[in-house]
Amino acid sequence: MALEVAQQNAFYGSRFRSSLKLNLKTIVVLRFFYAIY
């Protein structure tokens, strides 16, 4: 039971980190476009 919870936490943690990286990339790209315009 505890192992399942640990696996779920690791899964959601990795998903959260990847989505965070994606958001950072989006912000960087938007700033880049704003710098051009």
N, CA and C of each residue as an Amber inpcrd file, in Angstrom:
protein
   111
   0.8370000  -1.2000000   0.0000000   0.0000000   0.0000000   0.0000000
   0.8720000   1.2510000   0.0000000   1.8470000   1.2670000   0.9050000
   2.7390000   2.4360000   0.9770000   3.5480000   2.5610000  -0.3040000
   3.9050000   1.4190000  -0.9020000   4.7000000   1.4480000  -2.1430000
   3.8890000   2.1110000  -3.2610000   2.5950000   1.7700000  -3.3410000
   1.7360000   2.3810000  -4.3750000   1.6850000   3.8950000  -4.1990000
   1.5300000   4.3390000  -2.9590000   1.4620000   5.7770000  -2.6820000
   2.7700000   6.4420000  -3.0770000   3.8850000   5.7910000  -2.7590000
   5.1950000   6.3560000  -3.1010000   5.3410000   6.4650000  -4.6150000
   4.8880000   5.4320000  -5.3390000   4.9810000   5.4620000  -6.8010000
   4.1090000   6.5770000  -7.3660000   2.8950000   6.7480000  -6.7970000
   2.0050000   7.8100000  -7.2740000   2.6390000   9.1710000  -7.0140000
   3.2350000   9.3490000  -5.8250000   3.8680000  10.6250000  -5.5000000
   5.0080000  10.9170000  -6.4690000   5.8090000   9.8960000  -6.7870000
   6.9260000  10.0790000  -7.7180000   6.3800000  10.4380000  -9.1040000
   5.2940000   9.7790000  -9.5190000   4.7040000  10.0360000 -10.8360000
   4.1960000  11.4720000 -10.9130000   3.4150000  11.8700000  -9.9160000
   2.8750000  13.2330000  -9.9270000   3.9920000  14.2570000  -9.7850000
   5.0300000  13.9350000  -9.0080000   6.1590000  14.8450000  -8.8490000
   6.8550000  15.0800000 -10.1740000   7.0690000  14.0090000 -10.9420000
   7.7470000  14.1560000 -12.2400000   6.8480000  14.9250000 -13.2130000
   5.5320000  14.6350000 -13.1600000   4.6000000  15.3530000 -14.0360000
   4.6200000  16.8430000 -13.7030000   4.6370000  17.1500000 -12.3960000
   4.6270000  18.5440000 -11.9590000   5.8970000  19.2500000 -12.4190000
   7.0400000  18.5630000 -12.2780000   8.3110000  19.1820000 -12.6870000
   8.3410000  19.4040000 -14.1980000   7.8660000  18.4400000 -14.9590000
   7.8850000  18.5960000 -16.4210000   6.9520000  19.7300000 -16.8470000
   5.7930000  19.8270000 -16.1940000   4.8600000  20.9080000 -16.5520000
   5.4580000  22.2460000 -16.1560000   6.2140000  22.2590000 -15.0440000
   6.8600000  23.4950000 -14.6010000   7.8990000  23.9240000 -15.6350000
   8.6940000  22.9470000 -16.1230000   9.6940000  23.2570000 -17.1540000
   9.0150000  23.7800000 -18.4060000   7.8870000  23.1710000 -18.7770000
   7.1480000  23.5960000 -19.9720000   6.6740000  25.0370000 -19.8030000
   6.1520000  25.3580000 -18.5990000   5.6940000  26.7280000 -18.3450000
   6.8580000  27.7030000 -18.4360000   8.0220000  27.3270000 -17.9030000
   9.1900000  28.2060000 -17.9640000   9.5930000  28.4390000 -19.4160000
   9.5750000  27.3750000 -20.2060000   9.9270000  27.5130000 -21.6410000
   8.9550000  28.4640000 -22.3180000   7.6680000  28.3140000 -22.0170000
   6.6520000  29.1820000 -22.6330000   6.8950000  30.6360000 -22.2660000
   7.2090000  30.8850000 -20.9850000   7.4740000  32.2610000 -20.5410000
   8.6900000  32.8260000 -21.2720000   9.7270000  32.0170000 -21.4050000
  10.9470000  32.4750000 -22.0880000  10.6340000  32.8070000 -23.5460000
   9.8670000  31.9390000 -24.2080000   9.5240000  32.1770000 -25.6150000
   8.6860000  33.4460000 -25.7470000   7.7080000  33.6270000 -24.8490000
   6.8640000  34.8290000 -24.9070000   7.7030000  36.0810000 -24.7060000
   8.6290000  36.0350000 -23.7490000   9.5020000  37.1910000 -23.5100000
  10.3590000  37.4670000 -24.7360000  10.8040000  36.3880000 -25.3940000
  11.6250000  36.5420000 -26.5980000  10.8320000  37.2640000 -27.6780000
   9.5610000  36.8510000 -27.8580000   8.7140000  37.4990000 -28.8750000
   8.4530000  38.9560000 -28.5140000   8.2220000  39.2080000 -27.2230000
   7.9820000  40.5940000 -26.8020000   9.2190000  41.4370000 -27.0570000
  10.4000000  40.8380000 -26.8710000  11.6480000  41.5730000 -27.0980000
  11.7730000  41.9260000 -28.5810000  11.3280000  41.0240000 -29.4580000
  11.3920000  41.2910000 -30.9000000  10.4450000  42.4320000 -31.2620000
   9.2050000  42.3490000 -30.7740000   8.2140000  43.3950000 -31.0690000
   8.5010000  44.5980000 -30.1720000
